[in-house]
Amino acid sequence: MRIRDLILPEDKVFFTLFKEMAEKIDEAAGILNEITHELPAGTEKGQKVRQIEHAADEITRQTYERLNDSLITPLEPEEIARLAPALDDVLDRIDWVTHQICNYGIPQSTELLREFSYLIILSSAEITHGIDDLATMKRSEEIEQHAREINRLYNVSNELLSRAVIELFQSKDPLLIIKLKDIYEGMARVMEKYNDVGHALTDISRNHA
């Protein structure tokens, strides 16, 4: 135990805020998944994702505000300042790709869209478990396992993007090619942001092992 921990109690609210962010990510990912399965219907649900993203921005603001006011934190201030925006970036990217899907007038869903959304759902679950384990700081091995799984899913998404590009150019509709390519690349960027969270969780768990 660090000497400063004996003097002042740690502010555990950060774990609560991180958990709230993980819940928002999971909720937004679920709605994105619904939309990709319901196209061309279901696009009105995009507004729900936008509302979730705005709520997440408020959580991030509260995190920084509390960080500025706290004398003692359960993680190093630099770690909190790294993880908070990484989680926010995931939601920003989910919101953006949802916006693309809902506004591009995609005539129907595709298998690739559904596969990408499934990878996003799986990655969200790993973040939720990783944040839960982070709160105890007694499960560093489990945290790293979740991070490794996020990285594996990220690598799968890269392979999926490569396959998507190949399949796209078999299409006869040049405008649809442009739209879907943009969306698939947006999905891949979501996965990239998940992977950034995984890296942050790994580094934090190793620092506190």
C-alpha positions as CSV (number, residue, x, y, z in Angstrom):
1,M,0.0,0.0,0.0
2,R,1.3,3.5,-0.9
3,I,1.9,6.0,1.9
4,R,-0.6,8.4,0.3
5,D,-3.3,5.8,0.6
6,L,-2.9,5.8,4.4
7,I,-3.3,9.5,4.6
8,L,-6.4,10.1,2.3
9,P,-9.0,7.6,0.9
10,E,-9.0,7.1,-2.8
11,D,-11.8,8.6,-4.9
12,K,-13.5,5.5,-6.3
13,V,-16.0,7.5,-8.4
14,F,-13.7,7.1,-11.4
15,F,-14.6,3.4,-11.6
16,T,-18.3,4.3,-11.5
17,L,-17.8,6.7,-14.3
18,F,-15.8,4.3,-16.4
19,K,-18.5,1.6,-15.8
20,E,-21.2,4.1,-17.0
21,M,-19.1,4.7,-20.1
22,A,-18.8,1.0,-20.8
23,E,-22.6,0.7,-20.4
24,K,-23.2,3.5,-22.9
25,I,-20.8,1.9,-25.4
26,D,-22.6,-1.4,-25.0
27,E,-26.0,0.3,-25.5
28,A,-24.9,2.1,-28.6
29,A,-23.3,-1.0,-30.1
30,G,-26.5,-2.9,-29.5
31,I,-28.5,-0.3,-31.4
32,L,-26.0,-0.2,-34.2
33,N,-26.3,-4.0,-34.5
34,E,-30.1,-3.7,-34.7
35,I,-29.9,-1.1,-37.5
36,T,-27.5,-3.3,-39.5
37,H,-30.0,-6.1,-39.3
38,E,-33.1,-4.1,-40.1
39,L,-32.0,-2.0,-43.1
40,P,-33.5,-0.2,-44.9
41,A,-35.8,0.1,-41.9
42,G,-34.7,1.0,-38.5
43,T,-32.6,4.1,-39.4
44,E,-34.7,6.3,-37.0
45,K,-32.8,4.5,-34.2
46,G,-29.7,6.5,-35.2
47,Q,-31.1,9.3,-33.0
48,K,-30.8,7.1,-30.0
49,V,-27.1,6.6,-30.6
50,R,-26.6,10.3,-31.0
51,Q,-28.4,10.8,-27.6
52,I,-26.1,8.2,-26.0
53,E,-23.1,9.9,-27.4
54,H,-24.1,13.2,-25.9
55,A,-24.7,11.5,-22.5
56,A,-21.2,10.0,-22.8
57,D,-19.7,13.4,-23.5
58,E,-21.1,14.5,-20.2
59,I,-19.6,11.5,-18.3
60,T,-16.2,12.3,-19.8
61,R,-16.6,15.9,-18.7
62,Q,-17.5,14.8,-15.2
63,T,-14.4,12.5,-15.2
64,Y,-12.0,15.4,-16.0
65,E,-13.8,17.7,-13.6
66,R,-13.4,15.1,-10.8
67,L,-9.8,14.4,-11.8
68,N,-9.0,18.1,-11.4
69,D,-10.6,18.2,-8.0
70,S,-9.3,14.9,-6.5
71,L,-6.3,14.8,-4.3
72,I,-6.1,11.0,-4.3
73,T,-7.1,8.8,-7.2
74,P,-7.3,5.0,-7.5
75,L,-5.3,5.1,-10.7
76,E,-2.5,7.5,-11.6
77,P,-4.0,10.8,-13.0
78,E,-2.2,10.1,-16.3
79,E,-3.9,6.7,-16.6
80,I,-7.4,8.2,-16.0
81,A,-6.6,11.0,-18.5
82,R,-5.7,8.3,-21.0
83,L,-8.6,5.9,-20.5
84,A,-11.4,8.4,-20.3
85,P,-10.9,9.9,-23.9
86,A,-10.2,6.4,-25.3
87,L,-13.6,5.3,-24.2
88,D,-15.2,8.5,-25.5
89,D,-13.5,7.9,-28.8
90,V,-15.2,4.5,-29.2
91,L,-18.6,6.1,-28.8
92,D,-17.8,9.0,-31.1
93,R,-16.9,6.5,-33.8
94,I,-20.0,4.3,-33.2
95,D,-22.1,7.5,-33.5
96,W,-20.3,8.5,-36.7
97,V,-20.7,5.2,-38.5
98,T,-24.3,5.0,-37.4
99,H,-24.8,8.4,-38.9
100,Q,-23.3,7.1,-42.2
101,I,-25.5,4.0,-42.3
102,C,-28.7,6.0,-41.5
103,N,-28.0,8.8,-44.0
104,Y,-26.5,7.0,-47.0
105,G,-29.7,5.3,-48.1
106,I,-28.4,1.8,-48.2
107,P,-31.1,-0.3,-49.9
108,Q,-30.6,-3.4,-47.8
109,S,-28.2,-4.9,-45.2
110,T,-25.2,-6.9,-46.1
111,E,-23.5,-9.9,-44.5
112,L,-20.4,-7.8,-44.1
113,L,-22.3,-5.1,-42.2
114,R,-23.7,-7.6,-39.9
115,E,-20.3,-9.2,-39.3
116,F,-18.7,-5.9,-38.5
117,S,-21.5,-5.1,-36.0
118,Y,-21.1,-8.5,-34.4
119,L,-17.4,-7.8,-33.8
120,I,-18.4,-4.4,-32.3
121,I,-20.8,-6.2,-30.0
122,L,-18.2,-8.7,-28.9
123,S,-15.6,-5.9,-28.3
124,S,-18.1,-4.0,-26.2
125,A,-18.6,-7.0,-23.9
126,E,-14.8,-7.3,-23.4
127,I,-14.5,-3.6,-22.5
128,T,-17.3,-4.1,-19.9
129,H,-15.6,-7.0,-18.3
130,G,-12.2,-5.3,-18.4
131,I,-13.6,-2.2,-16.7
132,D,-15.3,-4.4,-14.0
133,D,-12.0,-6.1,-13.3
134,L,-10.1,-2.8,-13.3
135,A,-12.2,-1.7,-10.3
136,T,-10.7,-4.5,-8.1
137,M,-7.1,-4.2,-9.4
138,K,-6.7,-7.8,-8.3
139,R,-7.3,-9.3,-11.7
140,S,-4.6,-8.0,-13.9
141,E,-4.3,-11.3,-15.7
142,E,-8.1,-11.2,-16.5
143,I,-7.8,-7.6,-17.7
144,E,-5.0,-8.5,-20.1
145,Q,-7.1,-11.4,-21.4
146,H,-9.9,-9.1,-22.2
147,A,-7.4,-6.7,-23.9
148,R,-6.0,-9.6,-26.0
149,E,-9.4,-10.6,-27.1
150,I,-10.2,-7.1,-28.2
151,N,-6.9,-7.1,-30.2
152,R,-7.9,-10.5,-31.8
153,L,-11.3,-9.1,-32.8
154,Y,-9.5,-6.0,-34.2
155,N,-7.3,-8.2,-36.3
156,V,-10.4,-10.1,-37.5
157,S,-11.9,-6.8,-38.5
158,N,-8.9,-5.9,-40.6
159,E,-9.2,-9.2,-42.4
160,L,-12.9,-8.5,-42.9
161,L,-12.2,-5.0,-44.3
162,S,-9.8,-6.6,-46.9
163,R,-12.5,-9.1,-47.9
164,A,-15.1,-6.3,-48.0
165,V,-13.1,-4.2,-50.5
166,I,-12.6,-7.2,-52.8
167,E,-16.3,-8.1,-52.7
168,L,-17.3,-4.4,-53.2
169,F,-15.6,-4.1,-56.6
170,Q,-17.6,-7.1,-57.9
171,S,-20.7,-4.8,-57.6
172,K,-22.1,-3.1,-60.7
173,D,-23.3,0.0,-58.7
174,P,-20.4,2.6,-58.4
175,L,-22.4,4.8,-56.0
176,L,-23.2,1.9,-53.7
177,I,-19.5,0.9,-53.8
178,I,-18.5,4.3,-52.6
179,K,-21.1,4.3,-49.8
180,L,-20.4,0.8,-48.5
181,K,-16.6,1.3,-48.7
182,D,-17.0,4.4,-46.5
183,I,-19.2,2.6,-44.0
184,Y,-16.9,-0.5,-43.9
185,E,-13.9,1.7,-43.2
186,G,-15.9,3.5,-40.6
187,M,-16.7,0.2,-38.9
188,A,-13.0,-0.6,-39.0
189,R,-12.1,2.6,-37.3
190,V,-14.6,1.8,-34.5
191,M,-12.6,-1.4,-34.0
192,E,-9.4,0.5,-34.0
193,K,-10.7,2.7,-31.1
194,Y,-11.7,-0.5,-29.2
195,N,-8.1,-1.7,-29.6
196,D,-6.8,1.6,-28.2
197,V,-8.9,1.0,-25.1
198,G,-7.5,-2.5,-24.9
199,H,-3.9,-1.1,-24.9
200,A,-4.8,1.4,-22.2
201,L,-6.3,-1.3,-20.0
202,T,-3.2,-3.5,-20.5
203,D,-0.8,-0.8,-19.6
204,I,-2.8,0.2,-16.5
205,S,-3.1,-3.4,-15.2
206,R,0.7,-3.9,-15.7
207,N,1.5,-0.7,-13.8
208,H,-0.6,-1.9,-10.9
209,A,0.4,-5.6,-10.9
